[in-house]
């Protein structure tokens, strides 16, 4: 069952510019009351419609509001002028009073509450899930430490808010000042039972994961989140073996979106190559896969037998999927 089948009708309560790139959106339940409970690290999928009757674009965004207050949900979105238009839609079109549809919260980046300590590494807009997680841990008396890197002070989204709330637990690093996280030292100095959480740009996540692996951190203690945005590419056709449909995937359309537009409802939770729900078997292929997910192993990528249609593409003569 896709997250899109369980939906919430919400009203935009406020739209707040945070800095030159980031805007915060506040959602409250249409008709009043409380929204469903969630835990730190959860995300929602937001529906964006260009006009009435249009096929919606569905993008996942981490909830940054406190799990202790379900009167509203808040998300923050970084504007991407080179993207496919989702962030631009939210920045340019959405205003207070608008009614929108979002999914129920889904958590693929939850805190492991068995941990003796929670060490968090954030970069850029990757700070958003940690806003909720630190609020949850602070309320419960949890032991945590956050290290947050950003390009400039002007783009330090919520750095001042976090410092005011949590004091010396928060460590900020300005790239333009040459400040860098001394990661090897940081990881080697943690007490036994510490869990590591990472969210930010893909190169930063890879750096932290690889450094942790080299330092001997057990894989089950390293958690990360990075929703890959569907990349544009050459148009291609695909045949769905189960439903007998042949569909066209446009340049600015993901394979998952094209399948949905054809009336097929594949499962999903994240739409960002993380959760594994939309994993699809390949019946046959004559061409090259462009794998952009964080779910399949490198061996599975090389096998050509599976694809994550939410973020991955294909270039070639023919592709048949088991859908």
Sine and cosine of phi, psi and omega as CSV:
sin_phi,cos_phi,sin_psi,cos_psi,sin_omega,cos_omega
0.00,0.00,0.77,-0.64,-0.01,-1.00
-0.98,0.21,0.43,-0.90,0.08,-1.00
-0.87,0.49,-0.47,0.88,-0.05,-1.00
-0.92,0.39,-0.28,0.96,0.00,-1.00
-0.99,0.14,-0.21,0.98,0.04,-1.00
-0.89,-0.46,0.97,-0.24,-0.22,-0.98
-0.84,-0.55,0.37,-0.93,0.05,-1.00
-0.84,-0.54,0.74,-0.67,0.12,-0.99
-1.00,0.04,0.86,-0.51,-0.04,-1.00
-0.78,-0.63,0.31,-0.95,0.08,-1.00
-0.88,-0.48,0.67,-0.74,0.02,-1.00
-0.96,0.30,0.92,-0.38,-0.03,-1.00
-1.00,0.10,-0.52,0.85,-0.03,-1.00
-0.31,-0.95,0.47,-0.88,0.10,-1.00
-0.77,-0.63,0.89,-0.46,-0.17,-0.99
-0.84,-0.55,0.92,-0.39,0.12,-0.99
-0.91,0.40,0.78,-0.62,-0.03,-1.00
-0.99,-0.14,-0.69,0.72,0.11,-0.99
-0.42,-0.91,-0.23,-0.97,-0.12,-0.99
-0.91,0.41,-0.29,0.96,-0.03,-1.00
-0.88,-0.47,-0.41,0.91,-0.18,-0.98
-0.93,-0.37,0.70,-0.72,0.08,-1.00
-0.79,-0.62,0.63,-0.77,0.01,-1.00
-0.97,-0.22,0.65,-0.76,-0.02,-1.00
-0.85,-0.53,0.74,-0.67,0.00,-1.00
-0.94,-0.34,0.80,-0.59,0.02,-1.00
-0.91,-0.42,0.71,-0.70,0.11,-0.99
-0.82,-0.58,0.45,-0.89,-0.04,-1.00
-0.90,0.43,0.77,-0.63,0.07,-1.00
-0.91,0.41,0.83,-0.56,-0.05,-1.00
0.99,-0.13,-0.04,1.00,0.06,-1.00
1.00,0.01,-0.05,-1.00,0.00,-1.00
1.00,-0.02,-0.33,-0.94,-0.05,-1.00
-0.93,-0.36,0.47,-0.88,0.11,-0.99
-1.00,0.03,0.28,-0.96,0.01,-1.00
-0.87,0.49,0.52,-0.85,0.04,-1.00
-0.93,0.37,0.40,-0.92,0.04,-1.00
-0.47,-0.88,0.19,-0.98,0.06,-1.00
-0.88,-0.48,0.35,-0.94,-0.05,-1.00
-0.85,0.53,0.75,-0.67,-0.06,-1.00
0.96,-0.28,-0.15,0.99,-0.03,-1.00
-0.96,0.29,0.37,-0.93,0.09,-1.00
-0.74,-0.68,0.27,-0.96,0.16,-0.99
-0.82,-0.57,0.41,-0.91,0.09,-1.00
-0.98,-0.20,0.83,-0.55,-0.07,-1.00
-0.98,-0.18,0.75,-0.66,0.07,-1.00
-1.00,0.02,0.75,-0.66,0.03,-1.00
-0.82,-0.57,0.88,-0.47,-0.02,-1.00
-0.92,-0.40,0.79,-0.61,0.04,-1.00
-0.92,0.40,-0.57,0.82,0.03,-1.00
-0.33,-0.94,0.22,-0.97,-0.02,-1.00
-0.85,0.53,0.78,-0.62,0.01,-1.00
1.00,0.00,-0.19,0.98,0.00,-1.00
-0.96,0.29,0.49,-0.87,0.10,-0.99
-0.92,0.38,0.81,-0.59,-0.08,-1.00
-0.97,0.25,0.50,-0.87,0.23,-0.97
-1.00,0.01,0.68,-0.73,-0.08,-1.00
-0.87,-0.50,0.89,-0.45,-0.02,-1.00
-0.83,-0.56,0.66,-0.75,0.05,-1.00
-1.00,0.05,0.63,-0.78,0.06,-1.00
-0.64,-0.77,0.69,-0.73,0.00,-1.00
-0.93,0.35,0.64,-0.76,0.13,-0.99
-0.97,0.22,0.77,-0.64,-0.02,-1.00
-0.94,-0.35,-0.12,0.99,0.00,-1.00
-0.97,0.25,0.28,-0.96,-0.04,-1.00
-0.94,0.33,0.74,-0.67,0.08,-1.00
-0.90,0.45,-0.21,0.98,0.00,-1.00
-0.99,0.17,-0.20,0.98,-0.05,-1.00
-0.78,-0.63,0.96,-0.28,-0.01,-1.00
-0.97,-0.24,0.36,0.93,0.10,-1.00
-0.95,0.31,-0.38,0.92,0.08,-1.00
-0.43,-0.90,0.35,-0.94,0.17,-0.98
-0.94,-0.34,0.58,-0.82,0.13,-0.99
-0.79,-0.62,0.59,-0.81,0.10,-1.00
-0.73,-0.68,0.40,-0.92,0.12,-0.99
-0.83,-0.56,0.68,-0.73,-0.09,-1.00
-0.81,-0.59,0.78,-0.63,0.08,-1.00
-1.00,0.07,0.79,-0.61,0.01,-1.00
-0.93,0.37,0.75,-0.66,0.03,-1.00
-0.85,-0.53,0.98,-0.18,-0.07,-1.00
-0.94,0.34,-0.29,0.96,-0.01,-1.00
-0.97,-0.24,0.08,1.00,-0.04,-1.00
-0.99,0.14,-0.24,-0.97,-0.07,-1.00
-1.00,0.05,-0.07,1.00,0.12,-0.99
0.89,-0.45,-0.14,0.99,-0.03,-1.00
-0.90,0.43,-0.74,0.67,-0.01,-1.00
-0.93,0.38,-0.57,0.82,0.02,-1.00
-0.92,0.38,-0.61,0.80,0.07,-1.00
-0.86,0.51,-0.75,0.66,-0.04,-1.00
-0.90,0.43,-0.66,0.75,-0.04,-1.00
-0.95,0.32,-0.60,0.80,-0.15,-0.99
-0.99,-0.16,-0.45,0.89,-0.16,-0.99
-0.95,-0.31,-0.50,0.87,-0.14,-0.99
-0.99,0.10,0.72,-0.69,-0.03,-1.00
-0.63,-0.78,0.34,-0.94,0.03,-1.00
-0.82,0.58,0.66,-0.76,-0.01,-1.00
0.99,-0.12,-0.30,0.95,0.03,-1.00
-0.91,0.41,0.61,-0.79,0.13,-0.99
-0.99,-0.11,0.71,-0.71,-0.03,-1.00
-0.68,-0.73,0.15,-0.99,0.03,-1.00
-0.84,-0.54,0.75,-0.66,0.07,-1.00
-0.75,-0.66,0.29,-0.96,0.04,-1.00
-0.99,0.13,0.26,-0.97,0.22,-0.97
-0.88,0.48,0.47,-0.88,0.03,-1.00
-0.89,0.45,0.63,-0.78,0.09,-1.00
-0.79,-0.61,0.69,-0.72,-0.03,-1.00
-0.89,-0.45,0.94,-0.33,0.10,-1.00
-0.95,-0.31,0.10,1.00,-0.09,-1.00
-0.65,-0.76,0.75,0.66,-0.12,-0.99
-0.99,0.14,0.40,-0.92,0.10,-1.00
-0.95,0.32,0.65,-0.76,0.15,-0.99
-1.00,-0.02,0.97,-0.23,-0.13,-0.99
-0.97,0.26,0.01,1.00,0.13,-0.99
-0.99,0.15,-0.25,0.97,-0.07,-1.00
-0.91,0.41,0.58,-0.81,0.08,-1.00
-0.98,0.21,-0.46,0.89,0.02,-1.00
-0.50,-0.87,0.49,-0.87,0.02,-1.00
-0.88,-0.47,0.91,-0.42,0.02,-1.00
-0.97,-0.24,0.86,-0.50,-0.12,-0.99
-0.90,-0.43,0.72,-0.70,0.03,-1.00
-0.84,-0.55,0.87,-0.50,-0.05,-1.00
-0.81,-0.58,0.52,-0.85,0.10,-0.99
-0.69,-0.73,0.75,-0.66,0.06,-1.00
0.84,0.54,-0.72,-0.69,-0.05,-1.00
-0.95,0.32,-0.12,0.99,0.09,-1.00
-0.90,0.43,-0.03,1.00,0.05,-1.00
-0.95,0.31,-0.36,0.93,-0.20,-0.98
-0.86,0.51,-0.74,0.68,0.00,-1.00
-0.91,0.42,-0.45,0.89,-0.01,-1.00
-0.96,0.29,-0.38,0.93,0.10,-0.99
-0.87,0.49,-0.69,0.72,0.01,-1.00
-0.96,0.27,-0.64,0.77,-0.05,-1.00
-0.91,0.40,-0.68,0.74,0.01,-1.00
-0.92,0.40,-0.59,0.81,0.06,-1.00
-0.89,0.45,-0.68,0.74,0.01,-1.00
-0.90,0.44,-0.72,0.70,-0.03,-1.00
-0.93,0.37,-0.65,0.76,0.00,-1.00
-0.88,0.47,-0.64,0.77,0.00,-1.00
-0.92,0.39,-0.49,0.87,-0.04,-1.00
-0.99,-0.11,0.05,1.00,-0.03,-1.00
0.96,0.28,0.44,0.90,-0.03,-1.00
-0.97,0.26,0.38,-0.92,-0.01,-1.00
-0.99,-0.11,0.91,-0.40,-0.01,-1.00
-0.58,-0.81,0.31,-0.95,0.00,-1.00
-0.51,-0.86,0.76,-0.65,-0.07,-1.00
-0.86,-0.50,0.76,-0.65,0.09,-1.00
-0.88,-0.47,0.84,-0.54,-0.20,-0.98
-0.77,-0.64,0.88,-0.48,0.00,-1.00
-0.93,-0.36,0.63,-0.77,0.04,-1.00
-0.52,-0.86,0.32,-0.95,-0.12,-0.99
-0.91,0.42,-0.75,0.66,-0.05,-1.00
-0.64,-0.77,0.29,-0.96,0.03,-1.00
-0.88,0.48,-0.57,0.82,-0.03,-1.00
-0.91,0.42,-0.42,0.91,-0.02,-1.00
-0.97,-0.23,0.19,0.98,-0.02,-1.00
-0.97,0.23,0.99,0.17,-0.07,-1.00
-0.90,0.43,0.92,-0.40,0.09,-1.00
0.95,0.33,0.19,0.98,0.07,-1.00
-0.87,0.50,-0.67,0.74,0.01,-1.00
-0.93,0.37,-0.60,0.80,0.01,-1.00
-0.90,0.43,-0.71,0.71,-0.01,-1.00
-0.90,0.43,-0.66,0.75,0.01,-1.00
-0.89,0.45,-0.65,0.76,0.02,-1.00
-0.90,0.43,-0.61,0.80,-0.05,-1.00
-0.97,0.23,-0.65,0.76,-0.24,-0.97
-0.83,-0.56,0.03,1.00,0.14,-0.99
0.84,0.54,-0.81,-0.59,-0.14,-0.99
-0.96,0.29,-0.06,1.00,0.10,-0.99
-0.96,0.27,-0.25,0.97,-0.08,-1.00
-0.96,-0.27,0.76,-0.65,0.00,-1.00
-0.81,-0.59,0.85,-0.52,-0.08,-1.00
-0.95,-0.32,0.60,-0.80,-0.03,-1.00
-0.74,-0.67,0.83,-0.56,0.00,-1.00
-0.99,-0.17,0.89,-0.45,0.01,-1.00
-0.86,0.50,-0.64,0.77,-0.08,-1.00
-0.95,0.31,-0.16,0.99,0.09,-1.00
-0.98,-0.21,0.06,1.00,-0.01,-1.00
0.97,0.22,0.28,0.96,-0.01,-1.00
-1.00,0.09,0.77,-0.64,-0.03,-1.00
-0.72,-0.69,0.52,-0.86,0.07,-1.00
-0.95,0.32,0.82,-0.57,0.08,-1.00
-0.99,0.15,0.98,0.20,-0.24,-0.97
-0.91,0.41,-0.72,0.70,-0.04,-1.00
-0.85,0.52,-0.70,0.72,0.02,-1.00
-0.92,0.40,-0.65,0.76,-0.01,-1.00
-0.88,0.48,-0.72,0.69,-0.04,-1.00
-0.94,0.35,-0.55,0.83,-0.05,-1.00
-0.98,0.22,-0.22,0.97,-0.07,-1.00
-0.98,-0.21,0.14,0.99,-0.05,-1.00
-1.00,0.10,0.57,-0.82,0.02,-1.00
-0.94,0.33,0.40,-0.92,0.06,-1.00
-0.85,0.53,0.69,-0.72,-0.02,-1.00
0.99,-0.12,0.08,1.00,0.03,-1.00
-0.98,0.20,0.64,-0.77,0.13,-0.99
-0.93,-0.37,0.55,-0.83,-0.08,-1.00
-0.93,-0.36,0.71,-0.70,-0.01,-1.00
-0.79,-0.62,0.72,-0.69,-0.08,-1.00
-0.73,-0.68,0.72,-0.70,0.12,-0.99
-0.49,-0.87,0.76,-0.65,-0.02,-1.00
0.31,-0.95,-0.36,-0.93,0.01,-1.00
-0.88,0.48,0.51,-0.86,-0.05,-1.00
-0.82,0.57,-0.69,0.72,0.01,-1.00
-0.88,0.48,-0.58,0.82,0.03,-1.00
-0.92,0.38,-0.67,0.74,0.02,-1.00
-0.88,0.48,-0.71,0.71,0.01,-1.00
-0.88,0.48,-0.66,0.75,0.00,-1.00
-0.87,0.49,-0.73,0.68,-0.02,-1.00
-0.93,0.38,-0.69,0.72,0.00,-1.00
-0.89,0.46,-0.71,0.70,-0.02,-1.00
-0.91,0.42,-0.64,0.77,0.02,-1.00
-0.91,0.42,-0.66,0.75,0.02,-1.00
-0.90,0.43,-0.67,0.74,0.02,-1.00
-0.89,0.46,-0.68,0.73,0.01,-1.00
-0.90,0.43,-0.48,0.88,0.00,-1.00
-1.00,0.08,-0.03,1.00,0.06,-1.00
1.00,0.02,0.28,0.96,0.04,-1.00
-0.92,0.38,0.75,-0.66,0.06,-1.00
-0.88,0.47,0.68,-0.74,-0.03,-1.00
-0.82,0.58,-0.55,0.84,-0.05,-1.00
-0.95,0.31,-0.15,0.99,0.04,-1.00
-0.98,-0.18,0.03,1.00,-0.04,-1.00
-0.91,-0.41,0.88,-0.47,-0.06,-1.00
-0.86,-0.52,0.63,-0.78,0.01,-1.00
-0.53,-0.85,0.37,-0.93,0.05,-1.00
-0.62,-0.78,0.78,-0.63,0.12,-0.99
-0.44,-0.90,0.95,-0.31,0.05,-1.00
-0.98,0.18,0.92,-0.40,0.05,-1.00
-0.97,0.24,0.76,-0.65,0.06,-1.00
-0.98,0.20,0.66,-0.75,0.08,-1.00
-0.84,0.54,0.75,-0.67,-0.04,-1.00
-1.00,-0.06,0.62,-0.78,0.11,-0.99
-0.93,0.37,0.29,-0.96,-0.01,-1.00
-0.09,-1.00,-0.12,-0.99,-0.01,-1.00
-0.91,0.41,0.66,-0.75,0.07,-1.00
-0.88,0.48,0.49,-0.87,0.06,-1.00
-0.44,-0.90,0.29,-0.96,0.03,-1.00
-0.95,-0.32,0.50,-0.87,0.02,-1.00
-0.61,-0.79,0.62,-0.78,0.06,-1.00
-0.97,-0.25,0.72,-0.70,0.04,-1.00
-0.99,-0.17,0.93,-0.37,-0.17,-0.99
-0.92,0.39,-0.63,0.78,-0.09,-1.00
-0.95,0.30,-0.72,0.70,-0.05,-1.00
-1.00,0.02,-0.19,0.98,0.05,-1.00
0.96,0.28,0.34,0.94,-0.03,-1.00
-0.99,-0.17,0.57,-0.82,0.18,-0.98
-0.92,-0.38,0.82,-0.58,-0.10,-0.99
-0.82,-0.58,0.34,-0.94,0.02,-1.00
-0.94,-0.34,0.75,-0.66,0.04,-1.00
-0.97,-0.25,0.90,-0.45,-0.08,-1.00
-0.98,0.21,0.19,-0.98,-0.07,-1.00
-0.85,0.53,-0.67,0.74,-0.07,-1.00
-0.98,-0.20,0.32,0.95,-0.07,-1.00
-0.88,-0.47,0.65,-0.76,0.09,-1.00
-0.99,0.17,0.34,-0.94,0.05,-1.00
-0.87,0.49,-0.65,0.76,0.04,-1.00
-0.88,0.48,-0.69,0.72,0.01,-1.00
-0.89,0.45,-0.62,0.78,0.02,-1.00
-0.92,0.39,-0.64,0.77,0.04,-1.00
-0.89,0.45,-0.68,0.73,0.01,-1.00
-0.91,0.42,-0.65,0.76,0.00,-1.00
-0.89,0.45,-0.40,0.92,0.02,-1.00
-1.00,0.10,0.04,1.00,0.07,-1.00
1.00,-0.06,0.16,0.99,0.05,-1.00
-0.99,-0.16,0.66,-0.75,-0.08,-1.00
-0.91,-0.40,0.99,0.17,0.03,-1.00
-0.96,0.29,0.44,-0.90,0.00,-1.00
-0.95,0.32,0.47,-0.88,0.13,-0.99
-0.34,-0.94,0.38,-0.92,0.17,-0.99
-0.79,-0.61,-0.56,0.83,-0.13,-0.99
-0.89,-0.46,-0.54,0.84,-0.07,-1.00
0.87,0.49,0.39,0.92,-0.04,-1.00
-0.73,-0.69,0.33,0.94,0.09,-1.00
0.97,0.24,0.39,0.92,-0.11,-0.99
-0.91,-0.42,-0.66,0.75,-0.25,-0.97
-0.99,0.12,-0.47,0.88,-0.01,-1.00
1.00,0.02,-0.06,1.00,-0.10,-1.00
-0.92,0.40,-0.55,0.83,-0.07,-1.00
-1.00,-0.05,0.16,0.99,0.02,-1.00
-0.77,0.64,0.76,-0.65,-0.11,-0.99
-0.76,-0.65,0.69,-0.72,0.05,-1.00
-0.97,0.24,0.62,-0.78,0.06,-1.00
-1.00,-0.09,0.84,-0.54,0.03,-1.00
-0.98,0.19,-0.73,0.68,0.05,-1.00
-0.37,-0.93,0.42,-0.91,-0.01,-1.00
-0.41,-0.91,0.66,-0.75,0.13,-0.99
-0.80,-0.60,1.00,0.03,-0.06,-1.00
0.36,-0.93,-0.40,-0.91,-0.12,-0.99
-0.84,-0.54,0.72,-0.69,0.09,-1.00
-1.00,0.03,0.60,-0.80,0.10,-0.99
-0.91,-0.42,1.00,0.01,-0.07,-1.00
-0.99,0.13,0.82,-0.58,0.00,-1.00
-0.84,-0.55,0.21,0.98,-0.10,-0.99
-1.00,-0.01,0.19,-0.98,0.07,-1.00
-0.92,-0.40,0.31,0.95,-0.10,-0.99
-0.96,-0.27,-0.81,0.58,-0.04,-1.00
-0.94,0.33,0.52,-0.85,0.06,-1.00
-0.97,0.23,0.25,-0.97,0.05,-1.00
-0.87,0.48,-0.60,0.80,0.05,-1.00
-0.89,0.46,-0.67,0.75,0.03,-1.00
-0.92,0.39,-0.60,0.80,0.08,-1.00
-0.86,0.51,-0.72,0.70,-0.05,-1.00
-0.94,0.35,-0.46,0.89,-0.07,-1.00
-0.93,0.38,-0.46,0.89,-0.05,-1.00
0.94,0.35,0.32,0.95,-0.06,-1.00
-0.97,-0.25,-0.14,0.99,-0.02,-1.00
-0.63,-0.78,0.44,-0.90,0.07,-1.00
-0.53,-0.85,0.53,-0.85,0.11,-0.99
-0.98,-0.22,0.98,-0.18,-0.14,-0.99
-0.93,0.38,-0.20,0.98,-0.01,-1.00
-0.93,0.36,-0.54,0.84,-0.09,-1.00
-0.74,-0.67,-0.22,0.97,-0.10,-0.99
-0.99,-0.16,0.40,-0.92,-0.07,-1.00
-0.77,-0.63,-0.03,-1.00,-0.04,-1.00
-0.58,-0.82,0.60,-0.80,0.12,-0.99
-0.78,-0.62,0.85,-0.53,0.00,-1.00
0.32,-0.95,-0.23,-0.97,-0.13,-0.99
-1.00,0.08,-0.65,0.76,-0.06,-1.00
-0.46,-0.89,0.58,-0.82,0.03,-1.00
-0.60,-0.80,0.78,-0.62,0.05,-1.00
-0.83,-0.56,0.81,-0.58,-0.02,-1.00
-0.92,-0.40,0.43,-0.90,0.02,-1.00
-1.00,0.06,0.96,0.28,0.05,-1.00
-0.70,-0.72,0.00,0.00,0.00,0.00
